[in-house]
């Protein structure tokens, strides 16, 4: 993560393969079927539709299914292609798609790294003691140096007579808070500990208390967010597993479920890995925490999208194919009706997402669909006037309109606003 940033590469050819598959299937396939086509899988669904006859069949056999799943999610989230939630989550081409296909517009992707590879990389990059030149810049070192200067001024001696920079550097790194720990610092003998030890221990404890009032709160918030995501993920896995071998589940859906479950397992592994990273980070100095927290927050925001393209898509696919007690197929509008009912009850997007166990982006797409169908949906009620004006002004400057990819706007605000908020504002713009 912060020590091992994922590499970017030119993914134009991969994008063209995927987009070609979407075009040749007349924009009628969802993620699982498209991956099967690209990898050359001769399963029942592929053969029944004659997809093995397509020129794109097997052109992506060199990549694993989980790799294609991640790259397709990246293409979707960056606006290179779209998804039709009301058409079985089939992928759709847009203006950007055709630029990539016909004009070789460059597409940049983030290199896939498996859970096992990331785990090995993290284990081999376990935090080690900081070089002393780094510690000198640490806030703890500055505090200790200020204390040393105050004591030296009181006694009328140069600061180095109290403790050397090397000794303060080691204190800042190891942060001793007992007599034994302090005497283990190079340059702290029995006499110096008797004269100065207590003052420096108190300074270290005071610094720890102050930082605990701010930075660890962020860590606690991240831990709580990860726990919520893991709980939701496990609920999704349980629901999907129940349908895996059910005779009531259509064969076409059963064929998709193992891939969705595998995708969810990858997300679960990532969350568990982040949880372990947070636990290790809590024992690190303040400067180390600050370096990594923003990376952790950014990765968690990405996992929101992963849950949307894996769990929500799978669960709504089941809704799409489910049957009522009389054996009739349940219409897809039922999921929109549930969202509409919650909206009319005055719930926020986050509350609706929590109650329905869906991603906020999915709820936003429901609201846009309902608005498009003529329902009285006040999209502006979900954002303040100030936020609406800020986002709409930036969208106009970028010449964005309904249906355009939101990535330029997302990057403009440096990920300050989520995609669902951006889409709602752009939709409501005059």
C-alpha positions in Angstrom: 0.0 0.0 0.0 1.9 3.1 1.2 5.2 1.2 1.0 4.2 -0.8 -2.1 2.1 1.4 -4.4 0.4 -0.6 -7.1 1.9 -0.1 -10.6 0.0 1.5 -13.5 0.3 0.2 -17.0 -1.1 0.8 -20.5 -4.3 -1.3 -20.5 -5.5 -0.1 -23.9 -5.3 -3.6 -25.5 -7.1 -5.2 -22.6 -9.8 -2.5 -22.7 -10.3 -3.1 -26.5 -10.7 -6.8 -25.9 -13.4 -6.3 -23.3 -15.2 -3.6 -25.3 -15.1 -5.7 -28.4 -16.7 -8.5 -26.5 -19.4 -6.2 -25.3 -20.0 -4.9 -28.8 -20.1 -8.3 -30.4 -22.7 -9.6 -27.8 -24.8 -6.6 -28.6 -24.3 -5.1 -25.1 -26.3 -8.0 -23.5 -23.8 -9.6 -21.2 -22.9 -9.0 -17.5 -19.5 -9.4 -15.9 -19.4 -13.1 -15.4 -20.5 -14.0 -19.0 -18.0 -11.5 -20.5 -15.1 -13.0 -18.5 -16.1 -16.4 -19.7 -16.0 -15.2 -23.3 -12.7 -13.5 -22.9 -11.1 -16.5 -21.2 -12.6 -19.0 -23.7 -14.7 -20.9 -21.1 -16.9 -23.5 -22.8 -19.6 -23.6 -20.2 -23.3 -24.2 -20.7 -24.2 -20.5 -20.9 -21.5 -19.7 -23.4 -22.4 -22.6 -25.7 -26.1 -22.0 -25.5 -25.7 -18.4 -26.8 -23.1 -19.4 -29.4 -20.5 -17.0 -27.8 -17.7 -19.5 -28.7 -18.1 -18.3 -32.3 -17.2 -14.7 -31.5 -13.8 -13.4 -32.7 -13.1 -12.2 -29.1 -13.7 -15.7 -27.7 -10.6 -16.7 -25.8 -8.6 -13.5 -26.6 -8.1 -13.0 -22.8 -7.2 -16.6 -21.9 -3.9 -15.4 -20.5 -5.5 -13.7 -17.5 -7.3 -15.3 -14.6 -10.9 -14.6 -13.9 -10.1 -12.5 -10.8 -7.8 -10.4 -12.9 -10.4 -9.7 -15.5 -13.0 -9.0 -12.8 -10.7 -6.3 -11.3 -9.8 -4.8 -14.7 -13.5 -4.7 -15.8 -14.3 -2.9 -12.5 -11.6 -0.4 -13.2 -13.0 0.2 -16.7 -16.5 0.7 -15.3 -15.4 3.0 -12.6 -13.3 5.2 -14.9 -16.2 5.7 -17.3 -14.7 3.7 -20.2 -18.0 1.7 -20.3 -21.4 1.7 -18.5 -23.6 -0.8 -16.7 -27.4 -1.1 -17.1 -28.8 -2.1 -13.7 -32.2 -2.5 -15.2 -31.0 -4.9 -17.9 -29.5 -7.6 -15.8 -26.4 -5.5 -15.1 -25.3 -5.9 -18.7 -22.4 -3.7 -19.8 -23.0 -0.9 -22.3 -20.7 1.1 -24.6 -20.5 4.9 -24.4 -18.7 7.6 -26.3 -15.5 6.9 -24.5 -15.8 3.2 -25.4 -15.9 3.9 -29.1 -12.9 6.2 -28.8 -10.9 3.4 -27.2 -12.1 0.9 -29.9 -11.9 3.0 -33.0 -9.4 5.7 -32.2 -7.1 3.8 -29.9 -7.6 6.2 -27.0 -5.2 5.2 -24.3 -6.5 3.5 -21.2 -4.4 3.3 -18.0 -5.1 0.5 -15.5 -3.7 -0.4 -12.1 -1.8 -3.7 -12.2 -3.6 -6.6 -10.5 -1.9 -8.0 -7.5 -3.3 -11.1 -5.8 -4.0 -11.3 -2.1 -1.2 -13.7 -1.6 1.3 -11.5 -3.4 0.2 -8.4 -1.4 0.5 -10.4 1.8 4.1 -11.5 1.0 5.0 -8.0 0.0 3.7 -6.5 3.3 5.4 -9.2 5.4 8.7 -8.5 3.8 8.3 -4.8 4.2 7.5 -4.9 7.9 8.3 -1.5 9.5 11.9 -1.4 10.8 13.5 1.2 13.0 13.7 4.5 11.3 17.1 5.9 10.2 18.2 8.5 12.7 18.1 11.2 10.0 14.4 10.6 9.7 13.7 10.6 13.4 15.4 14.0 13.7 12.5 15.4 11.7 10.0 13.7 13.9 7.7 15.8 16.1 8.8 13.7 19.1 12.4 14.6 18.5 11.5 18.3 18.3 9.7 18.1 21.6 12.6 16.4 23.3 15.1 18.9 21.9 12.9 21.8 23.2 12.9 20.2 26.7 16.7 19.7 26.5 17.2 23.4 25.6 15.0 24.5 28.5 17.0 22.4 31.0 20.3 23.5 29.5 19.3 27.2 29.7 18.4 26.7 33.4 21.7 25.2 34.2 23.7 27.5 31.9 25.3 24.8 29.9 25.2 23.8 26.1 22.3 21.5 25.2 24.6 18.6 24.2 25.8 18.4 27.8 22.3 17.2 28.8 21.9 14.7 26.0 23.4 14.4 22.5 21.3 14.5 19.3 22.0 10.8 18.9 20.6 10.1 22.3 17.4 12.2 21.7 17.0 10.5 18.3 17.0 7.1 19.9 14.6 8.3 22.6 12.2 9.6 19.9 12.4 6.3 18.1 12.0 3.9 21.0 10.0 6.2 23.3 11.1 4.7 26.7 8.6 5.2 29.5 10.2 3.2 32.4 13.6 3.5 34.1 14.8 0.3 32.6 13.8 1.4 29.1 15.4 4.8 29.5 18.7 3.4 30.8 18.7 1.2 27.7 19.1 4.3 25.6 22.7 5.0 24.5 24.0 7.9 26.5 21.7 7.6 29.5 23.6 6.4 32.5 22.5 6.1 36.1 23.6 9.7 36.9 21.9 11.3 33.9 18.8 9.2 34.5 18.7 10.5 38.1 19.0 14.1 37.0 17.0 14.2 33.8 15.2 10.8 33.3 11.9 11.6 34.9 11.5 14.9 33.0 12.1 13.2 29.6 9.8 10.3 30.4 7.0 12.7 31.3 7.6 14.6 28.1 7.3 11.4 26.1 4.1 10.4 28.0 2.6 13.8 27.4 3.3 13.7 23.7 1.7 10.2 23.5 -1.4 11.5 25.3 -1.7 14.5 22.9 -1.4 12.4 19.8 -3.8 9.9 21.1 -6.4 12.6 21.2 -6.3 13.1 17.4 -4.6 10.5 15.2 -5.8 7.3 16.9 -9.3 8.6 16.5 -8.8 8.2 12.7 -7.5 4.7 13.2 -10.5 3.8 15.3 -12.8 5.2 12.7 -11.1 3.1 10.0 -11.2 0.0 12.2 -15.0 0.5 12.7 -15.5 1.1 8.9 -13.7 -2.1 8.1 -15.7 -4.1 10.6 -19.0 -2.8 9.1 -17.8 -3.8 5.6 -16.8 -7.2 6.7 -20.2 -7.8 8.4 -22.0 -6.6 5.2 -19.7 -8.8 3.1 -20.5 -11.9 5.2 -24.2 -11.2 4.9 -23.9 -11.1 1.1 -21.9 -14.3 1.0 -24.5 -16.0 3.1 -27.3 -14.9 0.8 -25.5 -16.0 -2.3 -24.5 -19.4 -0.9 -28.1 -20.2 -0.2 -28.9 -19.8 -3.9 -25.8 -21.7 -5.1 -27.4 -25.2 -5.2 -31.1 -24.2 -4.9 -33.3 -25.9 -7.5 -35.3 -22.6 -7.7 -32.2 -20.7 -9.0 -32.1 -20.5 -12.8 -29.1 -22.3 -14.3 -27.8 -19.1 -15.9 -27.7 -17.5 -12.5 -26.1 -20.6 -10.9 -23.3 -20.4 -13.4 -22.5 -16.9 -12.3 -22.6 -17.4 -8.5 -19.2 -19.1 -8.0 -17.5 -16.2 -9.8 -19.4 -13.7 -7.6 -18.5 -15.6 -4.5 -14.8 -15.8 -5.5 -14.9 -12.0 -6.1 -16.4 -11.4 -2.6 -13.8 -13.6 -1.1 -11.0 -11.5 -2.6 -12.6 -8.4 -1.1 -12.9 -10.1 2.3 -9.2 -11.0 2.2 -8.3 -7.4 1.3 -10.4 -6.1 4.3 -8.8 -8.6 6.7 -5.4 -7.6 5.4 -6.2 -3.9 6.0 -7.4 -4.8 9.4 -4.0 -6.3 10.2 -2.2 -3.3 8.8 -4.2 -1.0 11.1 -3.3 -3.0 14.1 0.4 -2.8 13.3 0.1 0.9 12.5 -1.3 1.7 15.9 2.1 0.8 17.4 4.0 3.1 15.1 5.1 6.7 15.6 2.8 9.5 14.7 4.6 10.4 11.5 4.4 6.9 10.3 0.6 6.8 10.9 0.1 10.1 9.0 2.0 8.7 6.0 -0.2 5.7 5.7 -3.7 6.8 6.9 -4.6 8.6 3.7 -3.6 5.5 1.7 -5.8 3.3 3.9 -8.7 5.7 3.5 -8.3 5.7 -0.3 -8.1 1.9 -0.5 -11.3 1.6 1.6 -13.1 4.0 -0.7 -12.1 1.7 -3.6 -13.5 -1.3 -1.7 -16.9 0.5 -1.7 -16.9 0.1 -5.4 -15.7 -3.5 -5.3 -18.7 -4.4 -3.1 -21.0 -2.7 -5.6 -19.7 -4.6 -8.6 -19.5 -7.9 -6.8 -22.0 -8.2 -4.1 -24.7 -5.8 -5.2 -24.6 -7.0 -8.8 -24.9 -10.6 -7.7 -27.7 -10.1 -5.3 -29.7 -7.9 -7.7 -29.1 -10.6 -10.4 -30.9 -13.0 -8.1 -33.7 -10.5 -7.7 -33.9 -10.3 -11.4 -34.3 -14.0 -11.8 -36.3 -14.9 -8.7 -39.8 -16.3 -8.7 -42.8 -15.7 -6.5 -44.9 -18.4 -4.8 -47.0 -18.9 -8.0 -44.0 -19.5 -10.1 -44.2 -16.2 -11.9 -41.1 -14.2 -12.5 -40.7 -11.2 -10.1 -40.4 -8.0 -12.0 -37.2 -6.0 -11.6 -39.1 -2.9 -10.6 -39.6 -4.4 -7.1 -36.1 -3.3 -6.1 -36.8 0.3 -7.3 -40.1 0.2 -5.4 -38.3 -0.6 -2.2 -35.9 2.3 -2.7 -38.8 4.6 -3.6 -40.6 3.6 -0.4 -37.5 4.4 1.7 -37.0 7.7 -0.1 -40.6 8.7 0.5 -40.1 7.9 4.2 -37.4 10.6 4.3 -34.2 8.4 4.5 -30.8 9.6 3.3 -28.9 7.6 0.7 -26.6 6.1 3.3 -29.6 5.1 5.4 -31.3 3.5 2.4 -28.1 1.6 1.5 -27.8 0.4 5.1 -31.4 -0.8 5.4 -31.3 -2.5 2.0 -27.8 -3.9 2.4 -26.7 -2.2 -0.9 -24.0 0.1 -2.0 -24.8 3.9 -1.9 -23.9 4.0 -5.6 -26.6 1.4 -6.3 -29.2 3.4 -4.3 -28.1 6.6 -6.3 -28.7 4.7 -9.6 -32.1 3.7 -8.4 -33.0 7.3 -7.6 -31.8 8.4 -11.0 -33.8 5.7 -12.7 -37.0 6.6 -10.7 -36.4 10.3 -11.6 -36.1 9.4 -15.2 -39.3 7.4 -15.1 -41.2 10.5 -13.9 -41.3 9.9 -10.1 -41.1 13.0 -7.8 -37.5 12.6 -6.7 -35.8 15.7 -5.3 -32.1 14.8 -5.9 -31.0 18.2 -4.6 -32.3 17.2 -1.1 -29.3 14.9 -0.7 -26.7 17.7 -0.9 -26.4 21.1 0.6 -26.7 24.2 -1.6 -23.1 25.0 -1.1 -22.0 21.6 -2.2 -24.4 21.6 -5.2 -23.0 24.9 -6.4 -19.4 23.8 -6.0 -19.8 20.6 -7.9 -22.1 22.0 -10.6 -19.6 24.8 -11.2 -16.8 22.4 -11.6 -18.9 20.1 -13.9 -19.7 23.0 -16.2 -16.1 24.0 -16.3 -15.3 20.4 -17.4 -18.2 20.5 -19.8 -19.8 17.4 -18.2 -23.4 16.5 -18.7 -25.8 13.6 -17.8 -24.5 10.2 -18.8 -20.8 11.3 -19.0 -18.1 9.6 -16.9 -17.6 11.2 -13.5 -13.9 10.3 -13.2 -12.7 13.8 -14.3 -14.9 15.4 -11.7 -13.9 12.8 -9.1 -10.2 13.6 -9.7 -10.9 17.3 -9.8 -12.1 17.2 -6.2 -9.3 14.8 -5.3 -11.8 12.2 -4.2 -13.5 14.5 -1.7 -16.9 13.7 -3.1 -18.1 10.1 -3.9 -19.3 9.1 -7.3 -23.0 8.9 -6.2 -23.0 12.5 -5.1 -21.4 13.7 -8.3 -23.9 11.9 -10.5 -26.8 13.3 -8.6 -25.6 16.8 -8.9 -24.8 16.6 -12.6 -28.2 15.1 -13.2 -29.9 18.0 -11.5 -27.9 20.7 -13.3 -29.8 23.1 -15.5 
